[in-house]
């Protein structure tokens, strides 16, 4: 990943519901993380509050409490040739803030990805849905205005019955994802990402891994370095807590009790029975060794669907919540944040989860440092101000000897 050309300027294109406010931008932040959508925060210079008046007079007060206020934006390096920029991205405004004195002021707005906005505003009724978990999730998204939806097909009953139970659409979908990782074909964790009007709700195994290039952290040549700074967090304690998840429950239909004694493999989640999870390729000198002793944490299961609507034996999905918790926690074990010059490679939120970058990191001895090599990207944070743009890239690894599907170059 190369630095922009010398003398490059930074520009942000910002449009609010058809009003081009690019000439007033003072700072723009765009943050995207796995399972959290994305958020945009933009500060605009507004002497005498003329822009504030224009926005409120034309549309903001009339529509913002009833329908989306669309923001379109991108960030670019302005160079002598073609600008180096991110794609245009869409977000929906959630608030507008003003501050200043009589003759000068700033406006600041926050906007979020459209699927999150749309799914958070539903009717929260007692509606009934029929179909598999994946069918229901897709229907709920489409009914609430999300035009493009991709969901991993689950293996449960195609004629299942599900009620919203007065939950809003987003909460209803989260309640289904909470336990259903065990009814995905490969039993990996759910990953939810959003991009413009599209949402993807897929098990990790289904997401195609993309190689997003390399970042030079430290090299023999100072001129070849890409980073401004970095932060490293190695968390050995959460892995001790979560080396194995245990669950137990009672079947309301048969009275059969499921626990370590009656169904040892069905009631526990650990490294070996989660072998389809993703991890990058690296050696034993560059990551934690997984625990060789068992440390268990108990996670309560959801109750059995007494109507039999799941279409599977209770013991085949009883570990769903524990499975999701285990797989999510593994991704906190080894993390790095590297801050580099603004890079439009990091612009597609649908990449997050199993996309990879390579950290080129040479130690003081001239050999590759233990933190060098391939990492999975789980988030980024762009900050652009006039004259400069930085991108913080968030990456992680599992244990070097974890049972996993290897991704990356």
Secondary structure per residue as TSV (DSSP state, phi and psi in degrees):
chain	resnum	aa	ss	phi	psi
A	1	X	-	360.0	111.9
A	2	X	-	-87.3	157.9
A	3	X	-	-75.9	155.3
A	4	X	-	-65.5	165.7
A	5	X	-	-62.4	149.1
A	6	X	T	-59.3	135.7
A	7	X	T	85.2	5.6
A	8	X	-	-65.9	144.4
A	9	X	E	-107.7	165.0
A	10	X	E	-112.6	137.8
A	11	X	E	-140.6	141.4
A	12	X	E	-118.9	123.5
A	13	X	E	-87.0	120.8
A	14	X	E	-133.9	125.7
A	15	X	E	-127.6	128.2
A	16	X	E	-112.7	105.2
A	17	X	T	50.6	43.4
A	18	X	T	93.3	-6.7
A	19	X	E	-100.6	117.6
A	20	X	E	-77.1	114.5
A	21	X	-	-112.7	17.6
A	22	X	G	-58.0	-35.6
A	23	X	G	-69.2	-11.4
A	24	X	G	-107.4	-4.0
A	25	X	E	-66.0	142.7
A	26	X	E	-123.1	-26.8
A	27	X	E	-164.0	137.6
A	28	X	E	-136.8	130.8
A	29	X	E	-119.5	137.8
A	30	X	E	-136.5	117.0
A	31	X	E	-122.0	132.2
A	32	X	E	-134.5	133.3
A	33	X	E	-137.8	150.2
A	34	X	T	-55.6	135.2
A	35	X	T	64.2	13.4
A	36	X	S	-133.4	9.8
A	37	X	-	62.1	-151.6
A	38	X	E	-139.7	160.9
A	39	X	E	-139.1	142.4
A	40	X	E	-122.0	135.9
A	41	X	E	-130.4	123.3
A	42	X	E	-132.7	131.9
A	43	X	E	-107.7	132.4
A	44	X	E	-119.8	138.8
A	45	X	E	-80.2	132.5
A	46	X	-	-143.0	75.3
A	47	X	G	-59.4	135.5
A	48	X	G	61.7	9.9
A	49	X	G	57.8	34.4
A	50	X	H	-69.1	-39.5
A	51	X	H	-66.9	-41.8
A	52	X	H	-56.0	-45.0
A	53	X	H	-65.7	-42.3
A	54	X	H	-62.1	-45.5
A	55	X	H	-64.2	-46.3
A	56	X	I	-70.1	-38.0
A	57	X	I	-64.7	-40.5
A	58	X	I	-79.7	-41.8
A	59	X	I	-154.0	-30.6
A	60	X	I	-61.3	-50.4
A	61	X	H	-69.5	-30.7
A	62	X	H	-74.9	-35.7
A	63	X	H	-119.5	-20.0
A	64	X	T	-64.2	-24.3
A	65	X	T	-89.6	-1.5
A	66	X	T	-124.1	-31.9
A	67	X	S	-146.8	166.5
A	68	X	-	-65.5	142.6
A	69	X	-	-104.0	107.7
A	70	X	E	-83.8	132.6
A	71	X	E	-114.0	131.2
A	72	X	E	-117.2	135.9
A	73	X	E	-152.1	157.5
A	74	X	E	-153.2	164.7
A	75	X	E	-119.1	141.2
A	76	X	E	-146.1	150.7
A	77	X	E	-90.7	123.0
A	78	X	E	-89.2	119.9
A	79	X	-	-123.8	178.8
A	80	X	S	-66.7	-28.6
A	81	X	S	-98.6	-141.9
A	82	X	S	-67.8	138.1
A	83	X	-	-64.4	147.7
A	84	X	E	-98.4	111.7
A	85	X	E	-145.0	163.4
A	86	X	-	-80.6	164.0
A	87	X	-	-68.8	156.6
A	88	X	-	-62.2	133.2
A	89	X	E	-124.3	151.0
A	90	X	E	-109.7	141.1
A	91	X	E	-144.2	159.7
A	92	X	E	-111.2	129.9
A	93	X	E	-68.5	141.2
A	94	X	E	-119.8	-19.3
A	95	X	E	-159.7	162.8
A	96	X	E	-139.1	127.2
A	97	X	E	-127.3	136.4
A	98	X	E	-125.8	146.8
A	99	X	E	-152.7	156.0
A	100	X	E	147.1	-156.5
A	101	X	-	-120.3	-165.5
A	102	X	S	-65.6	-42.0
A	103	X	S	-103.0	0.8
A	104	X	-	-149.8	160.2
A	105	X	E	-174.9	171.5
A	106	X	E	-128.1	144.1
A	107	X	E	-110.5	143.4
A	108	X	E	-138.8	129.1
A	109	X	E	-123.3	155.6
A	110	X	E	-120.7	135.3
A	111	X	E	-135.0	151.7
A	112	X	E	-126.4	168.5
A	113	X	-	-62.7	142.4
A	114	X	H	-57.2	-42.8
A	115	X	H	-58.4	-40.9
A	116	X	H	-63.1	-42.6
A	117	X	H	-61.5	-47.6
A	118	X	H	-67.8	-41.3
A	119	X	H	-77.7	-13.2
A	120	X	T	-88.2	-5.9
A	121	X	S	-114.7	19.1
A	122	X	-	-69.4	-177.8
A	123	X	-	-82.9	-15.0
A	124	X	-	51.9	55.3
A	125	X	-	-105.1	-169.2
A	126	X	-	-103.6	32.2
A	127	X	-	-60.8	147.8
A	128	X	E	-106.0	138.5
A	129	X	E	-124.8	147.9
A	130	X	E	-120.3	135.8
A	131	X	S	141.6	-177.6
A	132	X	-	-73.5	169.5
A	133	X	H	-56.5	-44.4
A	134	X	H	-66.1	-37.9
A	135	X	H	-61.4	-43.8
A	136	X	H	-66.1	-44.5
A	137	X	H	-58.6	-44.3
A	138	X	H	-64.3	-42.4
A	139	X	H	-61.9	-44.2
A	140	X	H	-63.0	-43.1
A	141	X	H	-61.1	-47.3
A	142	X	H	-66.5	-39.7
A	143	X	H	-65.1	-21.5
A	144	X	T	-105.9	20.7
A	145	X	T	95.8	1.5
A	146	X	-	-81.7	111.6
A	147	X	-	-76.9	-30.8
A	148	X	E	-119.8	122.8
A	149	X	E	-135.0	128.2
A	150	X	E	-123.2	124.0
A	151	X	E	-132.5	134.4
A	152	X	-	-61.7	130.7
A	153	X	-	-70.4	120.3
A	154	X	B	-86.1	164.1
A	155	X	-	-101.6	11.3
A	156	X	S	-82.2	-175.8
A	157	X	-	-60.2	126.0
A	158	X	T	-71.4	-11.9
A	159	X	T	-114.2	26.2
A	160	X	-	-65.4	158.1
A	161	X	E	-119.4	129.9
A	162	X	E	-137.4	135.0
A	163	X	E	-114.9	142.6
A	164	X	-	-70.4	-24.0
A	165	X	T	56.4	41.2
A	166	X	T	64.5	20.5
A	167	X	-	-89.5	149.0
A	168	X	-	-70.6	162.3
A	169	X	H	-55.8	-43.0
A	170	X	H	-63.5	-45.8
A	171	X	H	-64.5	-38.1
A	172	X	H	-61.8	-45.9
A	173	X	H	-64.2	-43.0
A	174	X	H	-61.2	-37.3
A	175	X	H	-65.3	-31.9
A	176	X	H	-75.0	-39.6
A	177	X	H	-69.7	-24.9
A	178	X	T	-56.4	-35.7
A	179	X	T	-119.9	-8.2
A	180	X	G	-93.8	9.1
A	181	X	G	-62.3	-21.1
A	182	X	G	-81.2	-7.7
A	183	X	G	-109.6	15.5
A	184	X	B	-85.4	155.3
A	185	X	T	-58.7	-33.9
A	186	X	T	-114.1	5.6
A	187	X	-	55.5	40.6
A	188	X	-	-103.9	173.2
A	189	X	-	-71.6	154.7
A	190	X	E	-76.8	139.9
A	191	X	E	-126.9	125.6
A	192	X	E	-113.8	123.4
A	193	X	E	-134.0	152.9
A	194	X	E	-131.8	145.9
A	195	X	E	-149.4	113.5
A	196	X	T	53.2	-122.1
A	197	X	T	-92.9	13.7
A	198	X	E	-112.7	141.8
A	199	X	E	-128.9	137.6
A	200	X	E	-117.3	128.7
A	201	X	E	-125.5	93.7
A	202	X	E	-128.9	151.8
A	203	X	E	-72.8	150.0
A	204	X	G	-53.1	-39.0
A	205	X	G	-60.3	-28.7
A	206	X	G	-82.1	-13.2
A	207	X	S	-86.1	127.8
A	208	X	-	-72.8	131.3
A	209	X	-	-83.8	133.2
A	210	X	-	-113.8	141.6
A	211	X	E	-89.3	114.5
A	212	X	E	-95.0	13.6
A	213	X	E	100.7	-156.2
A	214	X	E	-132.0	155.3
A	215	X	E	-127.2	125.7
A	216	X	E	-86.3	112.0
A	217	X	E	-88.2	-46.2
A	218	X	E	-149.8	132.6
A	219	X	-	-143.6	173.5
A	220	X	S	-67.9	-28.5
A	221	X	S	-102.0	117.6
A	222	X	G	-59.5	-30.5
A	223	X	G	-69.2	-19.3
A	224	X	G	-89.7	0.7
A	225	X	-	-81.7	140.2
A	226	X	-	-99.0	-24.1
A	227	X	E	-90.8	153.5
A	228	X	E	-90.9	-44.8
A	229	X	E	-162.0	174.5
A	230	X	E	-148.2	160.0
A	231	X	E	-133.8	139.7
A	232	X	E	-123.2	134.8
A	233	X	E	-131.4	114.1
A	234	X	E	-108.9	117.4
A	235	X	-	-112.7	97.0
A	236	X	-	-84.8	-20.7
A	237	X	H	-78.5	-40.7
A	238	X	H	-63.0	-30.9
A	239	X	H	-71.8	-34.0
A	240	X	H	-62.7	-42.7
A	241	X	H	-63.6	-36.4
A	242	X	T	-115.0	33.3
A	243	X	S	-68.4	-23.6
A	244	X	E	-153.4	136.3
A	245	X	E	-102.8	136.8
A	246	X	E	-119.7	143.8
A	247	X	-	-139.8	169.2
A	248	X	-	-161.4	152.5
A	249	X	E	-169.2	169.0
A	250	X	E	-114.2	130.1
A	251	X	-	-71.8	123.4
A	252	X	T	-75.4	-16.5
A	253	X	T	-88.5	-50.9
A	254	X	T	-98.6	-18.0
A	255	X	-	80.2	7.5
A	256	X	-	-75.9	128.9
A	257	X	E	-94.9	126.5
A	258	X	E	-105.4	119.0
A	259	X	S	-156.9	-166.7
A	260	X	T	-63.4	-27.9
A	261	X	T	-79.2	-46.3
A	262	X	T	-84.1	-34.8
A	263	X	-	-142.9	75.4
A	264	X	T	-59.0	-48.5
A	265	X	T	-74.6	-28.7
A	266	X	T	-78.6	-21.0
A	267	X	S	-104.4	5.9
A	268	X	E	-130.0	149.6
A	269	X	E	-128.3	122.7
A	270	X	-	-150.2	-173.0
A	271	X	S	-59.5	-47.0
A	272	X	G	-69.8	-28.3
A	273	X	G	-99.0	19.8
A	274	X	G	-128.7	41.5
A	275	X	T	-72.5	-7.1
A	276	X	T	-91.8	2.2
A	277	X	S	-66.5	161.8
A	278	X	E	-95.5	145.7
A	279	X	E	-155.2	154.8
A	280	X	E	-86.3	175.4
A	281	X	-	-96.5	118.5
A	282	X	-	-160.3	162.7
A	283	X	-	-92.5	179.8
A	284	X	T	-69.2	-13.4
A	285	X	T	-90.1	3.1
A	286	X	S	-127.6	16.0
A	287	X	S	-166.5	170.6
A	288	X	-	-66.4	149.4
A	289	X	-	-87.5	136.2
A	290	X	-	-66.6	154.6
A	291	X	-	-61.6	138.5
A	292	X	S	-100.7	4.5
A	293	X	S	-116.3	156.0
A	294	X	-	-95.4	122.2
A	295	X	-	-120.5	118.1
A	296	X	E	-104.9	144.4
A	297	X	E	-125.9	133.9
A	298	X	E	-89.6	131.5
A	299	X	-	-122.5	124.5
A	300	X	-	-65.7	140.0
A	301	X	-	-87.7	161.2
A	302	X	-	-72.5	153.6
A	303	X	-	-65.2	158.0
A	304	X	-	-66.8	141.9
A	305	X	-	-72.0	101.8
A	306	X	T	-68.9	-16.1
A	307	X	T	-84.9	-3.9
A	308	X	-	74.4	17.6
A	309	X	T	-68.4	-23.3
A	310	X	T	-68.5	-28.7
A	311	X	-	78.9	11.9
A	312	X	S	-130.8	156.5
A	313	X	-	-62.3	143.3
A	314	X	G	-54.6	-38.6
A	315	X	G	-65.1	-17.3
A	316	X	G	-85.9	-10.1
A	317	X	T	-134.2	7.5
A	318	X	T	-63.7	-25.6
A	319	X	T	-91.1	11.1
A	320	X	H	-58.2	-48.0
A	321	X	H	-66.6	-42.6
A	322	X	H	-63.3	-38.2
A	323	X	H	-63.3	-47.3
A	324	X	H	-62.9	-42.7
A	325	X	H	-62.8	-45.1
A	326	X	H	-61.2	-48.4
A	327	X	H	-68.5	-35.6
A	328	X	H	-67.8	-43.4
A	329	X	H	-66.6	-31.4
A	330	X	H	-58.9	-29.1
A	331	X	T	-79.2	-0.9
A	332	X	T	-96.7	-2.5
A	333	X	S	-68.2	-42.6
A	334	X	E	-140.5	110.1
A	335	X	E	-135.1	149.5
A	336	X	E	-138.0	142.8
A	337	X	E	-116.3	124.2
A	338	X	E	-117.4	133.4
A	339	X	E	-104.9	124.7
A	340	X	E	-127.7	170.8
A	341	X	E	-59.5	147.4
A	342	X	-	-47.9	127.4
A	343	X	-	-131.1	115.7
A	344	X	T	-72.2	-2.7
A	345	X	T	-58.6	-33.7
A	346	X	S	-93.6	84.4
A	347	X	-	-143.2	-13.7
A	348	X	-	-106.6	104.0
A	349	X	G	-61.5	-20.1
A	350	X	G	-71.4	-13.1
A	351	X	G	-74.6	-22.4
A	352	X	T	-66.0	138.1
A	353	X	T	126.3	-60.4
A	354	X	T	-129.2	3.5
A	355	X	-	-63.6	152.1
A	356	X	E	-127.8	154.1
A	357	X	E	-131.7	158.0
A	358	X	E	-110.0	123.8
A	359	X	E	-90.0	117.3
A	360	X	E	-92.3	105.4
A	361	X	E	-133.5	107.2
A	362	X	B	-100.6	127.9
A	363	X	-	-77.8	176.9
A	364	X	T	-63.1	-24.7
A	365	X	T	-84.6	2.6
A	366	X	S	84.8	-0.7
A	367	X	S	-102.0	158.7
A	368	X	B	-57.7	130.5
A	369	X	-	-71.9	157.4
A	370	X	T	-66.0	-19.4
A	371	X	T	-90.7	3.5
A	372	X	-	-78.2	167.9
A	373	X	E	108.6	-158.6
A	374	X	E	-86.9	140.5
A	375	X	E	-138.5	154.3
A	376	X	E	-93.5	138.4
A	377	X	E	-92.5	124.0
A	378	X	E	-117.4	-0.2
A	379	X	E	-178.7	167.5
A	380	X	E	-151.4	162.9
A	381	X	E	-143.9	107.9
A	382	X	E	-91.2	137.1
A	383	X	E	-130.9	119.8
A	384	X	E	-122.1	130.9
A	385	X	E	-132.4	160.3
A	386	X	T	-53.5	120.1
A	387	X	T	99.3	-18.5
A	388	X	E	-154.6	150.0
A	389	X	E	-145.0	126.3
A	390	X	E	-120.6	153.1
A	391	X	E	-127.7	120.0
A	392	X	E	-94.1	124.3
A	393	X	E	-109.0	129.2
A	394	X	E	-108.1	122.9
A	395	X	E	-131.5	160.0
A	396	X	E	-150.1	165.4
A	397	X	E	-138.9	154.9
A	398	X	-	-91.7	-168.9
A	399	X	-	-67.0	149.4
A	400	X	T	-64.6	-30.0
A	401	X	T	-105.6	20.0
A	402	X	-	-66.3	141.9
A	403	X	-	-69.8	115.4
A	404	X	-	-162.3	161.3
A	405	X	E	-85.3	124.0
A	406	X	E	-80.4	133.8
A	407	X	E	-123.6	162.0
A	408	X	-	98.4	174.0
A	409	X	-	-69.9	360.0
